[in-house]
Amino acid sequence: MTSTSATQDSYPYQNETIWSRSEKAIARTAFDTALKQEHQKVIQETKQIANQINEPADLWDLEHYLTQRRKEIDRKYEYKYSQLTHVFGRLLHEQRLCEEELRGLREDKLKSIRSFAKFLSEDAAA
């Protein structure tokens, strides 16, 4: 009896995007930069909220805010190669990333990223 071919074992998903070593480096840098900027924004907002705390209930409002932001960030920033074009499309749509930061990715990936960003823009406008 023969087993499945090595090619089938290596690439179980036919539509899986392959990332070159240089593309992985570009993607990681762009991802980390956007995530760092998002964290900085949360830090600034948290400081503003904290400066306005006067009552014990305000503490729990801050905790709620931080919990919500953490959940949003965790959902948005998923560093899986199978998800990166959607992640980058969302970041492009939200203007947390610009195409210049993705220079060096193959055109098929850029097209997919642009397409998802456009979809999100059209969906938001509807």
C-alpha positions in Angstrom: 0.0 0.0 0.0 1.2 3.5 -0.8 0.8 6.5 1.4 -0.1 10.0 0.4 2.6 11.9 -1.5 5.1 14.1 0.3 3.7 17.1 -1.5 0.2 16.5 -0.1 1.7 16.0 3.4 3.8 19.2 3.2 1.0 21.4 1.9 -2.4 20.2 3.3 -4.1 23.3 2.2 -4.0 24.0 -1.5 -4.8 27.7 -1.1 -2.3 28.4 1.7 -0.2 31.4 1.0 3.6 30.8 1.0 5.7 33.5 2.5 9.4 33.8 1.5 12.0 34.6 4.2 12.2 38.2 3.1 8.4 38.6 3.1 8.3 37.1 6.6 10.8 39.7 7.8 8.8 42.5 6.1 5.6 41.2 7.6 7.0 40.9 11.1 8.4 44.4 11.0 5.1 45.9 9.8 3.1 43.9 12.3 5.3 44.8 15.2 5.2 48.5 14.3 1.4 48.6 14.0 1.0 46.7 17.3 3.5 49.0 19.1 1.6 52.1 17.9 -1.7 50.6 19.0 -0.2 49.8 22.5 1.1 53.4 22.7 -2.4 54.7 21.9 -3.8 52.6 24.7 -1.2 53.8 27.1 -2.0 57.4 26.3 -5.7 56.9 26.7 -5.2 55.0 29.9 -3.2 57.8 31.4 -5.9 60.3 30.5 -8.6 58.1 32.0 -6.5 57.4 35.1 -6.0 61.2 35.7 -9.8 61.6 35.9 -10.3 58.9 38.5 -12.1 60.3 41.5 -14.4 57.5 42.7 -13.9 53.8 43.3 -16.3 53.1 40.5 -13.9 54.9 38.1 -11.4 52.2 38.8 -13.7 49.6 37.5 -14.5 51.7 34.4 -10.8 51.8 33.7 -10.5 48.1 34.2 -13.4 47.5 31.8 -11.8 49.8 29.2 -8.5 47.9 29.5 -10.1 44.5 29.3 -12.1 45.6 26.2 -9.0 47.1 24.5 -7.0 43.9 25.2 -9.7 41.7 23.7 -9.9 44.0 20.6 -6.1 44.0 20.2 -5.8 40.2 20.7 -8.5 39.6 18.0 -7.0 42.0 15.6 -3.3 41.1 15.9 -3.1 37.5 15.1 0.3 36.6 13.6 -0.5 33.5 11.6 0.7 33.5 8.0 -2.6 32.1 6.9 -4.3 35.2 8.4 -1.8 38.0 7.7 -3.3 39.3 4.5 -6.6 39.9 6.4 -4.7 41.4 9.4 -2.8 43.7 7.1 -6.0 44.6 5.2 -7.7 45.6 8.4 -4.7 47.6 9.5 -4.6 49.3 6.1 -8.3 50.1 6.3 -7.9 51.5 9.9 -4.9 53.5 8.7 -2.6 51.8 11.3 -0.4 50.7 8.4 0.4 52.1 5.0 1.3 50.2 1.8 4.8 51.6 2.0 5.4 49.5 5.1 4.5 46.4 3.1 6.9 47.1 0.2 8.7 43.9 -0.7 5.7 41.6 -0.4 4.7 39.8 -3.6 2.0 41.4 -5.7 -0.5 38.6 -5.0 -0.3 39.3 -1.3 -0.6 43.1 -1.8 -3.6 42.6 -4.0 -5.3 40.4 -1.4 -4.5 43.0 1.3 -5.8 45.9 -0.8 -8.9 43.8 -1.7 -9.7 43.1 2.0 -9.1 46.8 3.0 -11.5 47.9 0.2 -14.1 45.3 1.3 -14.0 46.7 4.9 -14.2 50.3 3.6 -17.3 49.4 1.4 -18.8 47.5 4.3 -18.3 50.4 6.7 -19.9 52.8 4.2 -23.0 50.6 3.7 
